[in-house]
Amino acid sequence: MRSERMWGLGLILLGTCVAASSLLGPLVLEVIRFRVSASAETQLVGGEIVSLLIVAPMAITAGLLAIRGHDLAPPLALAPSLYALYLAFSLVLGVDYARYPGNNERFFPLYWAITVLAASSALAAWARLSRREIPEPGTRLRWTTSGVLILLGVLLGLTWSKSIWDVLSGSNISQEYLGDPNTYWVIRLLDTAFVIPAALAAGMGLLMRRRSATRAVYGLLGFLMCEAGAVAGMAAAMAIRRDPFASVPFLVITAIGTVALAVLAACWLLLYATHTRDVADAAVIRQAA
């Protein structure tokens, strides 16, 4: 139980650090000034909305459940931990320290803490899921989730492949790239090296009924929901600030995608919670007999 309390406190601290980063950034207090272009800063605001309203509460809730020894803590903790790790890498490595004014390097200890807490929390959640009986989804949920993960992986892969080729070939270099090349490459590196392969592997693994894929879904769906929500928030912030690259149709599509992923993630969490309760009830009945 001591390890569960320590893990739970770590998750609560992670959620607090993520919330602090959002509050101190350009979304609210503007204490942290990131060394990025004005357009990229607008995009950061969208990500901070998701971090403050979704990621931080999820991490804190998972931490409270972990302290109580609740079975739902591991699957709930994976998504905010993975997203916080992704966020920290993006904010530290995606800025241009020599080109733009700012002071985000002074807050490196905060992002170091987020990185360490997020990585350790994710590993702890995965280890606990690996030791537990994971419910098998029904045919409809399995096929739907597999299709969504494979579709997202393919679409994101094609989109990033085209944008990377445009830069490498010099045929169509965008203003986004010229303004913030560091951000451009960090996001594409993280997505093409980790997010896209994980989505494709989990989607195919579900079709093959791999247990590891079933476990991975709990983290991937929540992570993708947060990532889609960050993109939707970015699109909303750009529209509100009348950014020249703003697109209302893109905002609508990403918002719908975020809601769809949230519903799908909720279905998996409900499946896990119901299965855990059934297992506990069966154990009580066996002991009574």
TADA-V996649 format. One record per helix or strand. SS is the DSSP state (2 for helix, 1 for strand). FROM is the first residue (numbers start at 0). TO is the last residue. If there is no record, write none. Layout:
ss/from/to
SS/FROM/TO
SS/FROM/TO
This chain:
ss/from/to
2/1/23
2/37/66
2/72/92
2/103/129
2/138/168
2/174/178
2/180/206
2/210/239
2/247/287
